[in-house]
Amino acid sequence: MKNKYYAGIDVGGTKIAGILSNGKGKIISRIKSSTPKDATPEKIVRIISDLLEELLDAKGLDKKDLSAVGVGIPGIIDPEGKIIRTPNLHLSGVNLGKQLKKKLKVSCRLGNDVNLGLLGEKWLGAAKRARNVISLFIGTGIGAGIILDNKLICGTHGAAAEIGHMVIQENGPKCSCGNSGCLEALAGRWAIERNIRKEIKKGRKTIITKLLDKKSDSIKSRFLRKALQAHDPLVTQILETAAKQIGIACVSIRHIFDPQLILLGGGVVEACGDFILPIVKKTVQKDSFFPGAFTCEITLSELGDDAVCLGAVALASGHF
Ligand SMILES: [Zn+2]
């Protein structure tokens, strides 16, 4: 029987990554391209089509070898493949699923990128054995995914699992979404950066100032890791507070869903997980509601940058 291949595409605000995989999630080729500024839907469709061609070419395959394509988008996607809202891309209101299908002439399914990241982890990564699992992906913002009874929960409009925008501090700092006191506004990377800059302005000394001079004007996750390794008091204190807020969110997640597993991932966790995880666990263990008999494992994601692409393959190949 002829091999069936699937493509998984991760459309991000700065880059578009793609993989070609067999039906079991074995990656056979991969590719990356940058997302053009002010990319139109037509441009995105063309880039995805070109990436697919290169992925297939690299293995001497052509379009008829491709069974289906899955695409992760950073936004709210309705069940028909129409993009309701993408804050970082100009794709709101576009039925990208339909446009891709027309251009590629192959079955194409779209999903929210963080949801697909969780599907990837459920299929092949840290969440393989969990029937009920919640993920928190802490990057620039905070995304989340919910799987209950082995089923991804997307809500009525595809907008469920916005745990990053759960308000956990009344009258707290302003969030990117317009509300105040969201988890993301307290513990996302942009919030951590805002807090560090506020203290630098007040005259606090930190190794971050030197790292910024040399390499970049934004406080990347790897700078946070370097500052932790150097025992920088300011970064240690601010990350400790952020980790406690994530822990508080996990307490509520547990009360709402009673999951077997809470999975932590994303750039900040990949860089600083060793520091963040024990604080989150300690905060959750202090919750007096659950008797000791019930456990909820909290662990780090395993698939890193591949999670979304593999989740897209899982969706395209009908694993979930
Ligand atoms: Zn918010």
Residues whose N, C-alpha, C, O or C-beta is under 5 A from the ligand:
A	BS01	ZN	G164 H165 C175 S176 C177 N179 C182
